[in-house]
Amino acid sequence: MENIIQILKSGGTILYPTDTIWGIGCDATNIEAVNKIFDIKKREKNKSMIILVESEKRLQDLVDVPEMAWEIIDLSEKPVTIVYENPRGLPKELLAEDGSIGIRLVKNDFCKRLITKLNKPLVSTSANFSGDKSPLKFSDISPEIIDLVDYAVEEDREKVSQYSGSSVIKIWSDNRIKVLRE
């Protein structure tokens, strides 16, 4: 784990198992690392990426969390990413065109340990080229993607995800809701 943390702290990128699919990640506060991920994925810069947090406190440090969001997080049976308005302390390159950001409060142990030790939010985007199928297991990841990141985590390489992605729900500060992906 310490090796992974050093890579992330030095602006590196990793392949890692999330609570949904395999992802490409970096320190979400490091703009150079964020830009590396856009380059690796061949993703347009106007498309946002989500971030993962390990605790309610870190989530509240980044955004004002509407009461409705807490209810959705508590009741959701599968991982849920919530899109919030007016985030704090994140590079503008991570934000959507309207200034919002998708954040998922992770529940799986590996991601929680990783983010806790990094002590910063973690970018999470599917470990594929933009437009390709998302990898449910490590062996689904293109060898080219593996070569482009700085480190591929050993944990859970044989495990197949039961989810092809998280639900994505946008919540406005006035508690309006829009389901972007079920």
PyMOL commands that set and color helices and strands:
alter all, ss='L'
color gray80, all
select helices_A, chain A and resi 2-9+31-41+56-62+67-75+92-94+109-118+138-140+143-148
alter helices_A, ss='H'
color red, helices_A
select strands_A, chain A and resi 14-17+22-25+50-53+80-84+101-105+122-126+151-152+167-171+177-181
alter strands_A, ss='S'
color yellow, strands_A
deselect
rebuild
show_as cartoon
